[in-house]
Amino acid sequence: MTASDERVVEARGLVKRYESGEGYLEALKGVDIDIEPGEFIAIMGPSGSGKSTLLNVLGLLDEPTEGTVKLDGEDVTTLSDREKTLARKRTIGFVFQNFYLIPTLTALENVEVPALLDRDPQTQARATSLLERVGLGDRLDHKPSELSGGQKQRVAIARSLVNEPRLLLADEPTGNLDRATGRQVLEEFERIKEEGVAVVAVTHDPQVPEFTDRTITIVDGMLER
């Protein structure tokens, strides 16, 4: 099995507990999940069900209380903070509901941000190509205040791809968009998965499963089978 064929994520027995005023709150209760290359997955469930916690654990933004996460076959559960940062940069892209674009930078500069420290002379060309691909070739020099919500989300998608990740994690990616614009974003995710990138979207949007290969429902920290 080559690296490109290997399971992108293999998580086993994920438990996440948080301290609360009454002891502990268990946000994840023994979750197992596998994610294959080129797979588009929706994670759905009611508010407080553990969706975003699961996404944060898979994205190495949070550490499970129990269980293991393998990324491209490597157990990343016990890596140091610096090692996790490097693993995220190497393998994972993120798209958020609120875009998180830097207001003082142009669309092109925002896309370049994750790769700036690499001093890669190809970064600008890659960022330009990604913006052209998402239909924003004529908006390279526009700042976020000059872009619509859908355009901002497409800049965020381009930014998430600049380091050529194997896994794209999206938290409510259509949450701030109207239905038609949301469909455009989901169609872009479909194109991304065709290139072998795994896409995982946490969402309340009922139209998302129309585009995904499978939908995972999580309730009270457990996956429904």
C-alpha positions in Angstrom: 0.0 0.0 0.0 1.4 3.4 -1.0 1.2 6.5 1.1 -1.5 7.9 -1.3 -3.6 4.7 -0.8 -3.2 4.5 2.9 -6.1 5.4 5.2 -5.7 9.1 5.9 -7.2 8.8 9.4 -7.7 5.8 11.7 -9.1 6.7 15.1 -9.9 4.2 17.8 -11.6 4.5 21.2 -11.7 8.3 21.3 -12.8 9.6 24.6 -12.8 13.3 25.5 -13.6 14.5 29.0 -13.8 18.1 30.2 -13.9 19.3 33.8 -17.2 20.9 34.7 -18.7 22.3 37.8 -20.3 19.0 38.5 -17.3 16.8 37.8 -16.6 15.8 34.2 -18.4 16.2 31.0 -17.8 13.4 28.5 -18.0 14.9 25.0 -16.8 11.8 23.1 -17.5 8.3 24.4 -15.4 5.7 22.6 -15.6 6.9 19.0 -14.0 4.8 16.2 -13.7 6.4 12.7 -11.7 5.6 9.5 -11.3 8.1 6.7 -10.1 7.1 3.2 -8.4 9.2 0.6 -10.9 10.9 -1.7 -13.8 10.4 0.6 -16.3 13.2 1.4 -17.9 12.7 4.8 -20.6 14.7 6.6 -20.7 14.6 10.4 -24.1 15.6 11.7 -25.9 15.7 15.0 -27.6 18.0 17.4 -25.8 20.9 19.1 -23.6 19.7 21.9 -23.4 16.2 20.5 -19.6 16.2 20.1 -19.3 17.0 16.4 -16.8 19.9 16.8 -14.9 18.1 19.5 -14.4 15.1 17.2 -13.3 17.5 14.4 -10.8 19.2 16.7 -9.4 15.8 17.9 -9.0 14.6 14.3 -7.4 17.9 13.3 -4.9 17.7 16.2 -6.2 20.9 17.7 -7.3 19.0 20.8 -6.0 15.8 22.5 -8.2 12.9 23.4 -8.4 11.8 27.0 -8.3 8.2 25.8 -7.8 6.6 22.5 -5.5 7.0 19.5 -5.4 8.9 16.2 -3.3 7.7 13.3 -2.6 10.1 10.5 -1.3 8.5 7.3 -0.5 5.5 9.4 1.5 7.4 12.1 0.2 7.5 15.7 0.0 11.2 16.3 -1.8 11.1 19.7 1.3 11.7 21.9 3.2 14.0 19.7 4.6 17.2 21.2 2.8 20.5 20.3 5.5 21.3 17.8 5.3 17.9 16.2 1.5 18.2 15.9 1.8 21.6 14.3 4.2 20.1 11.7 1.8 17.2 11.1 -1.1 19.5 10.7 0.8 21.6 8.2 1.9 18.6 6.3 -1.4 16.8 6.1 -4.4 18.8 7.1 -6.3 21.9 5.8 -9.0 23.7 7.7 -12.1 25.6 6.5 -14.3 27.4 9.1 -17.8 28.9 9.2 -16.4 32.4 9.9 -13.7 32.3 7.2 -10.9 33.7 9.5 -9.3 35.8 6.7 -6.9 38.5 7.7 -8.7 41.8 6.9 -5.5 43.7 6.0 -4.3 41.2 3.4 -5.5 40.6 -0.1 -7.1 37.3 -1.2 -3.8 36.2 -2.7 -1.9 37.1 0.4 -4.4 35.3 2.6 -4.0 32.1 0.6 -0.2 32.3 0.9 -0.2 32.7 4.7 0.1 28.9 5.7 3.1 28.5 3.4 5.0 31.8 4.1 7.5 30.3 6.5 8.6 27.7 4.0 10.1 30.4 1.7 8.9 28.3 -1.2 9.4 30.3 -4.5 6.3 28.5 -5.9 3.9 29.6 -3.2 2.6 32.7 -5.0 2.1 30.7 -8.2 0.3 27.9 -6.4 -1.9 30.4 -4.5 -2.8 32.2 -7.7 -3.7 28.9 -9.4 -5.9 27.9 -6.5 -7.8 31.2 -6.6 -8.3 30.8 -10.3 -9.5 27.3 -9.8 -12.2 28.5 -7.3 -13.3 31.2 -9.7 -11.5 34.2 -8.1 -8.8 34.9 -10.6 -10.1 38.4 -11.0 -10.1 39.0 -7.2 -6.5 38.4 -6.3 -5.9 41.9 -5.1 -9.2 42.3 -3.3 -9.3 42.4 0.5 -12.0 40.5 2.5 -14.1 43.6 2.9 -14.4 43.7 -0.9 -15.6 40.1 -1.2 -19.0 38.5 -0.7 -19.5 35.7 1.8 -19.3 33.0 -0.8 -16.1 34.6 -2.2 -14.6 34.7 1.3 -15.3 31.0 1.8 -13.7 30.2 -1.6 -10.6 32.1 -0.5 -10.6 30.1 2.7 -10.9 26.9 0.7 -8.0 27.9 -1.5 -5.9 28.8 1.6 -6.7 25.3 3.1 -5.2 23.7 -0.1 -2.0 25.7 -0.5 0.1 23.1 1.4 -1.4 20.3 -0.6 -3.1 18.4 2.3 -4.4 14.9 2.3 -7.3 15.8 4.7 -9.6 18.8 4.6 -11.6 19.5 7.8 -14.6 21.9 7.5 -16.6 23.2 10.4 -20.0 24.4 9.3 -18.6 25.5 5.9 -22.0 26.6 4.6 -23.3 28.0 7.9 -23.0 31.7 6.9 -24.0 31.3 3.3 -27.3 31.3 1.4 -28.4 28.0 -0.1 -27.2 28.6 -3.6 -23.8 29.8 -2.5 -23.5 26.9 -0.1 -24.1 24.5 -3.0 -21.2 26.1 -4.9 -18.9 25.5 -2.0 -20.1 21.9 -1.7 -19.5 21.4 -5.4 -15.9 22.7 -4.9 -15.5 20.1 -2.1 -16.7 17.4 -4.6 -13.9 18.5 -7.0 -11.3 18.5 -4.3 -12.2 14.9 -3.3 -11.8 13.8 -6.9 -8.1 14.7 -6.5 -7.8 12.2 -3.6 -8.2 14.6 -0.8 -10.4 13.4 2.0 -13.0 16.0 3.1 -14.8 15.9 6.4 -17.5 18.5 7.1 -19.3 19.0 10.4 -22.6 20.5 9.6 -26.3 21.2 10.4 -27.0 21.9 6.7 -29.4 19.3 5.4 -28.2 19.8 1.8 -24.6 18.6 2.6 -25.4 14.9 2.6 -26.6 15.3 -1.0 -22.9 15.7 -1.9 -21.2 13.3 0.5 -20.2 9.6 0.2 -21.4 8.9 3.7 -23.0 10.7 6.6 -22.0 10.0 10.2 -24.4 10.9 12.9 -23.1 11.6 16.4 -25.5 11.9 19.5 -24.3 12.4 23.1 -20.7 11.7 22.1 -21.4 8.4 20.4 -21.7 7.5 16.7 -25.1 6.1 15.7 -24.8 2.9 13.7 
